[in-house]
Amino acid sequence: MHGLKRWLDHSLFAQALLIFPLGVAVTALFRQDAHPVRWLVQGVIYTGAALAFLTFQRRRAGRAVGSDPDTVARLDRKIGRREVPSEPGERAAMRRLVTEHEKRLERSGRWLPYWLGGMALIAVVMLVLGTVTGSLVVPVLFAAGVGAFCCWIVWMRRRVEERCRFMRSALREQESEPAA
């Protein structure tokens, strides 16, 4: 499992192999009347857009940290495992990465209440439409899915915040230790 996770962290090809079937499946689910070739074409388009976005994100994180995207993925993995780097250069890169994560969390935190409110509004509208039409199964499942997704987003955000706080304090402790 760790090898698969590492491969997905480092390889855009591995991410494409994961995104493409998902894109085809979602297209097939919503466009059942379309020809299967159209599903494949739209899957390729979705995969290309997702890979462009992922490449942009990886390069931006690499520039913020001052290293290549593979190093950023390795440092992210260390943050997740709570491993404090021992080399001074790696500690400095880790400090910059934690700062970048905290900035992104702060920026996204401004919009989180609006996003959650919008998702709740969509779920409520679906429930109202289901009540009016007399078909509640799909709207209730949709609302439950939206609720679970929103809870997962909040949980992941708190998890990342806690890991960044831990790494920042661990880096401070490691800096103050040699001085003593």
C-alpha positions as CSV (number, residue, x, y, z in Angstrom):
1,M,0.0,0.0,0.0
2,H,2.8,2.4,0.8
3,G,4.4,1.7,-2.6
4,L,1.2,2.5,-4.3
5,K,0.7,5.7,-2.3
6,R,4.3,6.8,-3.0
7,W,3.8,6.1,-6.8
8,L,0.6,8.2,-6.8
9,D,2.5,11.0,-4.9
10,H,5.4,11.1,-7.4
11,S,4.0,10.1,-10.8
12,L,1.6,12.1,-12.9
13,F,1.1,9.0,-15.0
14,A,-0.1,7.1,-12.0
15,Q,-2.5,9.9,-11.2
16,A,-3.7,9.8,-14.8
17,L,-4.3,6.1,-14.6
18,L,-6.6,6.8,-11.6
19,I,-8.4,9.8,-13.0
20,F,-9.2,8.5,-16.5
21,P,-11.4,5.6,-15.4
22,L,-13.1,7.8,-12.9
23,G,-13.8,10.4,-15.6
24,V,-15.1,7.8,-18.0
25,A,-17.3,6.3,-15.2
26,V,-18.8,9.7,-14.2
27,T,-19.4,10.6,-17.9
28,A,-21.1,7.2,-18.4
29,L,-23.2,7.7,-15.3
30,F,-24.5,11.1,-16.3
31,R,-24.6,10.5,-20.1
32,Q,-26.0,7.0,-20.5
33,D,-27.6,7.9,-23.8
34,A,-24.2,9.0,-25.3
35,H,-22.0,6.8,-27.4
36,P,-19.1,5.0,-25.5
37,V,-16.6,6.8,-27.6
38,R,-17.9,10.1,-26.3
39,W,-17.4,8.8,-22.8
40,L,-13.7,8.0,-23.6
41,V,-13.2,11.4,-25.2
42,Q,-14.7,13.2,-22.3
43,G,-12.6,11.0,-19.9
44,V,-9.5,12.1,-21.8
45,I,-10.5,15.7,-21.5
46,Y,-11.2,15.5,-17.8
47,T,-7.9,13.7,-17.3
48,G,-6.0,16.4,-19.2
49,A,-7.7,19.2,-17.2
50,A,-7.0,17.4,-13.9
51,L,-3.3,16.7,-14.8
52,A,-2.8,20.4,-15.9
53,F,-4.3,21.5,-12.5
54,L,-2.1,19.0,-10.6
55,T,1.0,20.0,-12.5
56,F,0.3,23.7,-11.8
57,Q,-0.2,22.9,-8.1
58,R,3.0,20.8,-7.8
59,R,5.1,23.5,-9.5
60,R,3.7,26.2,-7.4
61,A,4.4,24.3,-4.2
62,G,7.9,23.5,-5.5
63,R,8.6,27.2,-6.2
64,A,7.3,28.2,-2.7
65,V,9.5,25.6,-1.0
66,G,12.4,26.3,-3.3
67,S,12.8,22.7,-4.6
68,D,11.4,20.2,-7.1
69,P,8.0,18.6,-6.8
70,D,9.4,15.2,-5.8
71,T,11.1,16.8,-2.8
72,V,7.8,18.5,-1.9
73,A,6.0,15.2,-2.0
74,R,8.7,13.6,0.2
75,L,8.4,16.4,2.7
76,D,4.6,16.2,2.7
77,R,4.9,12.5,3.5
78,K,7.2,13.4,6.4
79,I,4.7,15.9,7.7
80,G,2.0,13.2,7.6
81,R,4.3,10.7,9.4
82,R,5.5,13.4,11.9
83,E,9.1,12.9,10.9
84,V,11.3,15.9,11.7
85,P,14.2,16.3,9.2
86,S,17.6,16.2,10.7
87,E,19.5,18.0,7.9
88,P,19.5,21.8,8.1
89,G,18.6,22.3,4.4
90,E,15.7,19.9,4.6
91,R,14.5,21.6,7.8
92,A,14.5,25.0,6.1
93,A,12.5,23.5,3.2
94,M,10.1,21.9,5.6
95,R,9.6,25.2,7.4
96,R,8.8,26.9,4.0
97,L,6.4,24.0,3.1
98,V,4.6,24.3,6.4
99,T,4.3,28.0,6.0
100,E,2.9,27.5,2.4
101,H,0.4,25.0,3.8
102,E,-0.7,27.4,6.5
103,K,-1.1,30.2,4.0
104,R,-3.3,28.0,1.8
105,L,-5.3,26.9,4.7
106,E,-5.8,30.6,5.7
107,R,-6.9,31.6,2.2
108,S,-9.3,28.7,1.8
109,G,-10.6,29.2,5.4
110,R,-12.1,32.6,4.3
111,W,-14.3,30.9,1.7
112,L,-15.0,27.7,3.6
113,P,-18.2,28.9,5.4
114,Y,-19.6,30.2,2.0
115,W,-18.7,26.9,0.3
116,L,-20.3,24.8,3.1
117,G,-23.4,27.1,3.0
118,G,-23.7,26.7,-0.7
119,M,-23.4,22.9,-0.5
120,A,-26.1,22.9,2.2
121,L,-28.3,25.1,0.1
122,I,-28.0,22.7,-2.9
123,A,-28.8,19.7,-0.6
124,V,-31.9,21.5,0.8
125,V,-33.1,22.5,-2.7
126,M,-32.7,18.9,-3.8
127,L,-34.7,17.7,-0.8
128,V,-37.5,20.3,-1.6
129,L,-37.6,19.3,-5.2
130,G,-37.7,15.6,-4.2
131,T,-40.6,16.4,-1.8
132,V,-42.5,18.3,-4.5
133,T,-42.0,15.6,-7.1
134,G,-42.7,12.8,-4.7
135,S,-39.4,11.0,-5.2
136,L,-37.3,11.3,-2.1
137,V,-34.8,8.5,-2.5
138,V,-32.3,10.2,-4.8
139,P,-32.5,13.6,-3.0
140,V,-32.0,12.0,0.5
141,L,-29.0,10.0,-0.8
142,F,-27.6,13.2,-2.4
143,A,-28.1,15.2,0.8
144,A,-26.4,12.4,2.8
145,G,-23.5,12.3,0.3
146,V,-23.2,16.1,0.4
147,G,-23.2,16.0,4.2
148,A,-20.6,13.3,4.4
149,F,-18.4,15.1,1.8
150,C,-18.6,18.4,3.8
151,C,-17.7,16.6,7.0
152,W,-14.8,14.9,5.3
153,I,-13.6,18.3,4.0
154,V,-13.7,19.8,7.5
155,W,-12.0,16.8,9.0
156,M,-9.2,16.8,6.4
157,R,-8.7,20.5,7.0
158,R,-8.4,20.1,10.8
159,R,-6.0,17.2,10.3
160,V,-3.7,19.3,8.0
161,E,-3.9,22.2,10.5
162,E,-2.9,19.9,13.4
163,R,0.0,18.3,11.4
164,C,1.3,21.7,10.4
165,R,1.1,22.9,14.1
166,F,3.0,19.8,15.2
167,M,5.7,20.2,12.6
168,R,6.2,23.9,13.3
169,S,6.6,23.3,17.0
170,A,8.9,20.3,16.4
171,L,11.1,22.4,14.1
172,R,11.2,25.1,16.8
173,E,12.2,22.6,19.4
174,Q,14.9,21.1,17.2
175,E,16.3,24.6,16.5
176,S,16.4,25.5,20.2
177,E,18.0,22.1,21.3
178,P,21.5,22.6,19.8
179,A,21.7,26.2,21.3
180,A,21.3,24.8,24.8
